[in-house]
Structures are given as structure tokens and as C-alpha cells.
Amino acid sequence: MCDDSRYILDELFGKERNVVASKRKNDAHYWNEDVCKNILVSKCFNDLWKHTKYDHEGECSKRHDQFFINEFNCDKSIKKQQREKKYIEEAIAYIQDKLKEVDKILTKHEEQVEQSSKLQVADRPKEIQDRLDNMERQINLLTDQSEKMGEQGKIEESERLIMEADNLKKAREDVLLAYEGTNNPFKTYKICEVCGARQSLYETENKVKTHLDGRIHQGFSTIRVELQKLQQRRLQLEKILEEEARKQEFKEDIAKDVQLDKEKLIKEKKEKEKEKEKEKEKEKEKEKEKERSRSRDNSKDKSKKKSSKKKKDKEKDRSKSRKHNKKHHKH
């Protein structure tokens, strides 16, 4: 009882449910290699043909814990949808490989029936062929008469003639089958289009039911249904992922535009700063020029003052000289 409870808990919550996350050796997740991916998107196909000639893989060695199925179903991320699409494509490829085996059997049987029939038409006894030809002419005649009755508005008579033609067709097929059933072994049985099994045309109802309920037929019937479901889900996922890719592309375009605008602003800012620096340089140059101009003006003023002083000094000297000369002259 305790083991059963542990097994159920393992299935629901994983084998490492009681281990602290930091101490887990391997986090158990549905995408791990040891988990069966078919059971996540459909079912494990290995059990469908157990102990039959189609049991090529044997028992599935991977994990089928309900814990992983629950984790897979609860995951709503884009990454999960990408994984799901991959798992579905792998499952579809597996199913299609299985169905190819049935297709080969059907194709081979059809070729055998066709080839055998071609050989037997030439060997068919004259009395059998004459009887078949006569019945074919009667069928064509009844069909023509039915069409004429219909054109004349005699509906009941037209329907009666059609029924006679149908009965004659069936009788012709019975004659053909009675002859070829003993001479063409390929026409005494048919191939099941679902699983490729050979079935006698004269099977009893119980045998037909046994075949339909059999593991092989049920297995192929199951994967055909699953194939349709998987293909539909793949289309849904493709649309979802395409839409997500468009959204992502749109976000990236916006991010690029924002980045370009940012770079443009930075460039414009740098250009403005350069312009400001140039303006500052120009202002500095103007100030220097003004300073030089003031310096030149000051130099000129000093020169003028010196020149003026010299003139004054000369004038003074001349004046003194004149006064001295006058005094000397008086003496």
C-alpha cells in the first residue's frame, strides 16, 4: 500500500518532489532526454502493437510520469510551443513510417490482382466470355431504355429499368467472381486499407469483428486518428509561432528604431557640443584679438605720450635756450 502511494506521488509530483531544489542532482522536466515525447503530444505508440509483427521497438524505455504531462500542459511559454511543434513533427514522422508498411502491402496486392486479371482475360473460356458479353449488352440496353423513359416523364418505368440493370450488374459480377475466384487467388481476398491485413471475401461476421477488434487493426486505426489530430495541432502551432515571430520582428524593428533615434540624438548632441566648442574657440579668439588690439592701442598711446613728452621736453629746452640767449645778449 505504501509503495502504491509512493508510485502515485512520483507520477504526480516527480521522484525528487521532497528534495530541496538546490540539492537536486538533475531537475526533472518534460524536455529531458529520458522523457517520452509521444505521450506529451499524443500517446506512447510502442504499446499499440505489443507482441505483434509490428512490435519493432519493444517496450518504451522512457518515462511516462503524469508529473511531466501536467508540467507540459501547464507550460504556456513560446519555448514550450516550439518544443511541442518539434515533438509533433517527430510523432507524425513515426506514424507515416508505420503507414508506409500498410501502403506497400496494398500496392503490391493491387499490382498482383491487375497482373493476374490481365493474364486471365485471354485464358477465359469462350462460353464464360460470351455470357459476360451478353449480360453487358443487356445492361447497356436497360440503361438506355431507362433514360428514354425518364425523358418521356415515365419516372416509375425508368426506375424499374434501372433496378433491373443494377440486378444484372450484380449477377454479372457474381459470374465473374465464381469463375475468377477459383482461377485467380488474388481475387478471393482483400487487403484491409486500415492495417494491411489479408481478409477473405467470404469471412463470417464473427471473423470480421475479431479482425476489427484485433490489436493490429486497433493500433493502425488509432494512429490514423492521432495523425489527423497532430496535423491539425501542427497547423495551429505554425500560425501561433508565425504570429509570435511577426510580433518579435516588430519589437526588434521598434528597438532598432529607438536605438537609431538614440544614436541620432547622441550624434546631434555631440555635433551641438562641437559647435559650442567652436563658438567658444571663436569667442576666445575674439577676446584674444581684442586683447591684442587693446595692447596695440596701449602701445600707440604710450608712444604718443612719449612723443608728446619729448616734444614738450624739446619745447622746454628751446624755451630755456631762448631765455638763456636773451640774457646773454643783454649782457
DRENLO-936870 format. One record per residue (C-alpha): x, y, z; residue in one letter. Coordinates in steps of 0.2 Angstrom, whole numbers, plus 5000, padded with zeros to 4 digits. Example, Ala and Ser with C-alpha at 12.3 -4.5 7.8 and 13.67 -1.06 7.14 Angstrom:
BEGIN
506249785039A
506849955036S
This chain:
BEGIN
500050005000M
501450125005C
502350084988D
500750114978D
500550284987S
502450324983R
502150274965Y
500650394963I
501550534971L
503050504960D
501950514945E
501050674950L
502550774958F
504150694952G
505350574960K
506350724968E
504750804975R
505450804993N
507250864988V
507751044991V
507951124974A
509751174977S
510250994981K
509450914967R
510650814955K
509550834940N
508050944939D
506650834932A
505750924917H
504750864902Y
506050914890W
507350804897N
508050664886E
507350524897D
505550584895V
504450504881C
503950644870K
502550554861N
501550544877I
501650734879L
500850774862V
499850614859S
500150444867K
501650314868C
501450214852F
502650074857N
501149994867D
499949984852L
500749834844W
501449744858K
501849554854H
501349584836T
502449584820K
502449774820Y
503249774838D
504949834831H
505449954845E
504849844860G
504349924877E
504750104878C
506150134890S
505750324893K
504750394907R
502850424906H
502650514923D
500950614925Q
502050744933F
502950784916F
501250784906I
500550904919N
502151014918E
502051014899F
500151064899N
500451204911C
501851274902D
501151424891K
502851494885S
503351514867I
504851404870K
503651264875K
502651294859Q
504251274849Q
504651114858R
502851044855E
502951084837K
504650984836K
503850834846Y
502350834835I
503450834819E
504350684826E
502750594830A
502050624813I
503650554805A
503450404816Y
501650374811I
501950404792Q
503350274793D
502150144800K
500850184787L
502150164773K
502149974778E
500249964775V
500450064759D
501749944752K
500549794756I
499149874747L
500149924732T
500849754730K
499149674731H
498349794718E
499849754706E
499549564709Q
497749574705V
497949684690E
499349574683Q
498349414686S
496749484679S
497649534663K
498349364661L
496649284664Q
495649384652V
496549304637A
496349124645D
494449154650R
493349014642P
492349064627K
490649014635E
491049124650I
491649274640Q
490049264629D
488949254644R
489849404651L
489749504635D
487849464633N
487549524651M
488549684647E
487449714631R
485849694642Q
486449814655I
486849944642N
485149914634L
484149934650L
485150094654T
484750174638D
482850124639Q
482850204657S
483550364651E
482250374637K
480850334649M
481450474660G
481450594646E
479650554642Q
479150584660G
478850404664K
479850404681I
479250244688E
479650144672E
481350224672S
481750174690E
481149994687R
482349984672L
483750054682I
483449924696M
483449784683E
485149854676A
485849854694D
485249674697N
486049624681L
487749704685K
487749614702K
487349454693A
488749484681R
490049514695E
489449354703D
489849254687V
491549344686L
491949304704L
491349124703A
492549094688Y
494049204694E
493849154712G
494448984708T
495749034695N
496349204702N
496849184721P
497149364722F
495349404720K
494749284733T
495349404747Y
495549594750K
496849694760I
496249794774C
496549984770E
496750024788V
498049894794C
498549804778G
497949634784A
497349504772R
495449464773Q
494449334764S
492949394754L
491949264762Y
492349304780E
491049274793T
490349414803E
491249354819N
492949344810K
492649514803V
492349584821K
493849484828T
494949574815H
494249744818L
494449724837D
496249654835G
497749734842R
498549774825I
496949844817H
496649944833Q
498450014833G
498350074815F
496650144817S
497250244832T
498750314824I
497750364809R
496550464820V
498150534830E
498950584814L
497450694809Q
497450774827K
499350804826L
499250884809Q
497851004815Q
498851044830R
500451074820R
499451204809L
498851294824Q
500651304832L
501351364815E
500051504815K
500451544833I
502351544830L
502251644814E
501251774823E
502451774838E
503851794825A
503051944817R
502752024835K
504651984839Q
505152064822E
504052214826F
504852234843K
506552214836E
506152344822D
505552464836I
507052434846A
508152464831K
507152624828D
507352684846V
509252634845Q
509452734829L
508452884837D
509552874852K
511152864841E
510453014831K
510153114847L
511853074854I
512653124837K
511653284836E
512153314854K
513953294850K
513853404835E
513053534846K
514453514858E
515653534844K
514853684838E
514853764856K
516653724857E
516953804840K
515953954846E
516953964862K
518553954852E
517954094841K
517454194857E
519154164864K
520054214848E
518954374848K
519454414866E
521254374861K
521154494846E
520354624857K
521754604870E
522954624856R
522054774849S
522054854866R
523854804868S
524254894852R
523155044856D
524055054873N
525755044864S
525255184852K
524655284867D
526255264876K
527155304860S
526155464858K
526355504876K
528255484874K
528255584858S
527255714866S
528355724881K
529855734870K
529155874861K
528755964877K
530455924883D
531155994867K
530056144869E
530656174886K
532456154881D
532156284867R
531256394878S
532656384891K
533956414877S
533056564870R
532956634888K
534756604890H
535256684874N
534256834878K
535056854894K
536756834886H
536356954873H
535857094886K
537557074894H
